[in-house]
Amino acid sequence: MAEPDSEATADAPLYLRVAAALREDLAHRRISPGSRLPSERSLSQRYHVNRQTVRSALQLLRDERLVVTDRRGTFAAAETGGEPVTPALTARRPTFPGGPRAAEALVRASLTWEPPPTPLAPRLLLAPGEPTLVHRHVVFEPKGVALQRAVSWFSRPAVTEIPQLARYRRGRDCRQQPDLRLLYHWMHQAGLRVTHRESVGVPPDPTTTTAGGAARLLVHRVVSDQHGHALEITDIDFSARSAAWTYEFSV
């Protein structure tokens, strides 16, 4: 299997690794534009995975518009206007801020099982007081001051339909430093077509600056499935001077 990109680590789902290998073949024209890809059976044998893993990888490439599928099979996207379709090769799906990135001393992540705030319960399809999976993520500066805090509440459908989250049900296996950065890939793998909606504002209370005088900003994210049901609601509070909020979308 070709070497996967930085997002598809050794711990990544197999379908991401297959997609990364095929993406590499497309980028280096080992599969030329307009040509037919090997069959699902051939790909499953080549990468030593089952056919469902191959289908998930191909769906990811279709979402990135790198391949197209019709009754004849799956083909590499043809060049348009004389320009290759390489920009999509660098597209990245949104990454959930779910684990340590650099030095673990600067990042703390945790999972708990607790009721969400009362106003969020119906949006998460939960009864009042019903607990769910809650993720907290804090980024510190070297002096120990928190630069960014994020808290995410997961809905009943998210915990039920996403196997990688289901294993945390009722507090099982809630490690001190859980890594959920592939959350949105897991959603895709579970067959969920997600919509991300974000709003940015300032805190409603008078303390709208940090101790150092930097402005504080709030990001409110709602991730919903194809039926309009919320899967995840996240609130992020960060220092606009010391930290940046960067969000990338797939093309």
C-alpha positions as CSV (number, residue, x, y, z in Angstrom):
1,M,0.0,0.0,0.0
2,A,1.3,3.5,-0.9
3,E,2.5,5.7,2.0
4,P,-0.6,7.5,3.4
5,D,-0.7,11.3,3.9
6,S,-0.3,13.0,7.3
7,E,-3.9,12.7,8.1
8,A,-4.1,9.0,7.4
9,T,-1.9,7.8,10.2
10,A,-1.2,4.2,11.1
11,D,-4.1,4.4,13.6
12,A,-6.5,5.7,10.9
13,P,-9.4,3.6,9.6
14,L,-8.4,1.3,6.8
15,Y,-10.6,3.0,4.2
16,L,-8.7,6.3,4.8
17,R,-5.4,4.5,4.1
18,V,-6.8,2.9,0.9
19,A,-8.1,6.4,-0.2
20,A,-4.7,7.9,0.5
21,A,-3.0,5.3,-1.6
22,L,-5.4,5.8,-4.5
23,R,-5.1,9.6,-4.2
24,E,-1.3,9.2,-4.5
25,D,-1.7,7.1,-7.6
26,L,-4.0,9.8,-9.1
27,A,-1.7,12.6,-8.1
28,H,1.3,11.0,-9.8
29,R,-0.7,9.9,-12.9
30,R,-0.2,6.2,-12.2
31,I,-3.9,6.3,-12.9
32,S,-4.3,8.7,-15.8
33,P,-7.3,11.1,-16.0
34,G,-10.4,9.4,-17.6
35,S,-9.0,5.8,-17.1
36,R,-10.9,3.1,-15.3
37,L,-9.8,2.1,-11.8
38,P,-9.4,-1.6,-11.0
39,S,-12.5,-3.4,-9.8
40,E,-13.5,-3.4,-6.1
41,R,-12.5,-7.0,-5.9
42,S,-9.0,-6.3,-7.4
43,L,-8.6,-3.3,-5.0
44,S,-9.6,-5.4,-2.0
45,Q,-7.0,-8.0,-2.9
46,R,-4.3,-5.4,-3.6
47,Y,-4.8,-3.7,-0.2
48,H,-5.8,-6.8,1.8
49,V,-9.1,-5.3,2.9
50,N,-12.8,-6.2,2.5
51,R,-14.9,-4.7,-0.3
52,Q,-16.9,-2.5,2.0
53,T,-13.6,-0.8,3.0
54,V,-12.9,-0.2,-0.7
55,R,-16.4,1.2,-1.3
56,S,-15.9,3.7,1.6
57,A,-12.5,4.7,0.1
58,L,-14.0,5.3,-3.3
59,Q,-16.9,7.2,-1.8
60,L,-14.4,9.6,-0.2
61,L,-12.7,10.1,-3.5
62,R,-16.0,10.7,-5.2
63,D,-16.8,13.4,-2.6
64,E,-13.5,15.0,-3.4
65,R,-14.4,14.8,-7.1
66,L,-11.3,12.8,-7.9
67,V,-13.2,9.8,-9.3
68,V,-16.6,9.3,-10.9
69,T,-18.7,6.1,-11.0
70,D,-21.3,4.9,-13.5
71,R,-22.7,1.6,-14.7
72,R,-19.3,0.7,-16.3
73,G,-17.3,1.2,-13.2
74,T,-15.2,3.9,-11.5
75,F,-13.0,6.3,-13.5
76,A,-10.4,8.9,-12.6
77,A,-11.9,12.3,-13.1
78,A,-11.0,13.7,-16.5
79,E,-9.1,17.0,-16.9
80,T,-11.2,20.0,-17.7
81,G,-10.1,23.0,-19.7
82,G,-6.7,21.6,-20.1
83,E,-6.1,21.8,-16.3
84,P,-5.7,18.7,-14.2
85,V,-8.0,18.3,-11.2
86,T,-5.1,18.5,-8.8
87,P,-6.4,21.2,-6.4
88,A,-8.8,18.7,-4.9
89,L,-5.9,16.5,-4.0
90,T,-4.9,18.9,-1.3
91,A,-8.4,19.3,0.1
92,R,-8.9,18.3,3.7
93,R,-12.0,17.4,5.6
94,P,-12.6,19.4,8.8
95,T,-10.6,18.0,11.7
96,F,-12.2,17.7,15.1
97,P,-10.0,19.3,17.9
98,G,-10.0,16.0,19.6
99,G,-6.5,15.1,20.9
100,P,-2.9,16.2,21.6
101,R,-1.2,17.7,18.6
102,A,2.3,18.9,19.7
103,A,3.7,18.5,23.2
104,E,1.1,16.7,25.4
105,A,2.0,19.2,28.2
106,L,0.3,21.9,26.1
107,V,-2.9,20.0,25.4
108,R,-5.4,18.3,27.6
109,A,-8.4,16.3,26.4
110,S,-10.9,14.3,28.3
111,L,-14.2,12.4,28.0
112,T,-17.0,12.2,30.5
113,W,-20.5,10.9,30.6
114,E,-22.9,13.6,31.9
115,P,-26.1,15.5,31.1
116,P,-25.7,18.4,28.7
117,P,-27.1,21.9,29.6
118,T,-30.9,21.7,29.7
119,P,-31.5,23.8,26.5
120,L,-29.3,21.4,24.5
121,A,-31.0,18.2,25.5
122,P,-33.9,18.3,22.9
123,R,-31.5,19.3,20.1
124,L,-29.4,16.2,21.0
125,L,-32.5,14.0,21.1
126,L,-32.0,13.5,24.8
127,A,-34.5,13.5,27.7
128,P,-34.0,16.2,30.3
129,G,-31.2,15.1,32.6
130,E,-30.2,12.2,30.4
131,P,-26.4,11.8,30.2
132,T,-24.4,11.6,27.0
133,L,-20.8,11.7,25.9
134,V,-19.0,15.0,26.6
135,H,-15.6,15.9,25.2
136,R,-13.4,18.7,26.6
137,H,-10.2,20.0,25.0
138,V,-7.9,22.7,26.4
139,V,-4.9,24.3,24.7
140,F,-2.3,26.0,27.0
141,E,0.5,28.4,26.3
142,P,4.0,27.5,27.7
143,K,3.3,29.5,30.9
144,G,0.2,27.4,31.6
145,V,-2.5,30.0,30.7
146,A,-5.4,28.4,28.7
147,L,-5.5,29.8,25.1
148,Q,-8.5,27.8,23.9
149,R,-11.2,25.7,25.6
150,A,-13.6,23.6,23.7
151,V,-16.5,21.4,25.0
152,S,-18.6,19.1,22.7
153,W,-21.8,17.3,23.5
154,F,-22.8,14.3,21.4
155,S,-26.3,13.4,20.5
156,R,-28.0,10.1,20.9
157,P,-27.7,9.3,17.2
158,A,-24.0,10.1,17.2
159,V,-23.2,7.8,20.1
160,T,-25.5,5.1,18.6
161,E,-24.5,5.1,15.0
162,I,-20.7,5.9,15.1
163,P,-18.9,2.7,16.3
164,Q,-15.8,4.6,17.5
165,L,-18.0,6.7,19.8
166,A,-20.3,3.9,20.9
167,R,-17.4,2.2,22.7
168,Y,-17.3,5.1,25.1
169,R,-21.0,4.6,26.1
170,R,-21.7,4.9,29.8
171,G,-18.2,6.0,30.6
172,R,-16.4,2.9,29.3
173,D,-12.9,3.3,28.1
174,C,-12.8,7.1,28.7
175,R,-9.1,7.6,28.6
176,Q,-7.4,10.7,30.0
177,Q,-6.1,11.8,26.6
178,P,-8.7,10.5,24.0
179,D,-7.9,11.3,20.4
180,L,-11.0,12.1,18.4
181,R,-9.4,14.0,15.5
182,L,-10.8,11.6,13.0
183,L,-14.3,12.1,14.2
184,Y,-15.6,13.5,10.9
185,H,-14.0,10.7,9.0
186,W,-15.8,8.3,11.4
187,M,-19.1,10.0,10.6
188,H,-18.5,9.6,6.9
189,Q,-17.5,5.9,7.4
190,A,-20.8,5.4,9.3
191,G,-22.7,6.6,6.2
192,L,-23.6,10.0,7.7
193,R,-23.6,13.0,5.3
194,V,-22.8,15.9,7.6
195,T,-23.5,19.6,7.5
196,H,-21.3,22.0,9.6
197,R,-22.8,25.3,10.8
198,E,-20.6,27.7,12.7
199,S,-21.2,31.1,14.2
200,V,-18.5,33.4,15.7
201,G,-19.2,36.1,18.4
202,V,-18.0,37.6,21.6
203,P,-19.0,36.4,25.1
204,P,-22.3,37.9,26.4
205,D,-20.7,38.8,29.8
206,P,-18.7,41.9,30.4
207,T,-15.4,40.0,30.5
208,T,-14.7,40.0,26.8
209,T,-10.9,40.2,27.1
210,T,-8.3,37.9,28.7
211,A,-6.0,38.9,31.5
212,G,-3.5,40.1,28.9
213,G,-6.0,42.3,27.2
214,A,-6.6,40.1,24.2
215,A,-10.1,39.8,22.8
216,R,-12.0,36.6,23.5
217,L,-14.1,35.0,20.7
218,L,-16.7,32.2,20.9
219,V,-17.3,29.7,18.1
220,H,-20.5,27.8,18.2
221,R,-20.6,24.7,16.0
222,V,-23.5,22.4,15.2
223,V,-22.8,19.3,13.1
224,S,-26.0,17.7,11.7
225,D,-26.7,14.6,9.6
226,Q,-28.6,14.3,6.4
227,H,-31.9,14.3,8.3
228,G,-31.2,17.5,10.1
229,H,-30.5,15.8,13.4
230,A,-27.7,17.3,15.5
231,L,-24.7,14.9,15.9
232,E,-22.4,17.2,17.8
233,I,-22.7,20.6,19.4
234,T,-19.4,22.3,20.3
235,D,-18.6,25.6,22.0
236,I,-15.0,27.0,21.7
237,D,-13.7,30.0,23.7
238,F,-10.3,31.3,22.7
239,S,-8.0,34.3,22.8
240,A,-8.0,36.1,19.5
241,R,-4.5,37.4,20.0
242,S,-2.7,34.3,21.2
243,A,-4.6,31.6,19.3
244,A,-6.1,31.3,15.9
245,W,-9.3,29.4,14.9
246,T,-8.6,27.8,11.5
247,Y,-11.2,25.7,9.8
248,E,-10.8,23.8,6.5
249,F,-13.5,22.5,4.2
250,S,-13.4,19.8,1.5
251,V,-13.7,21.1,-2.0
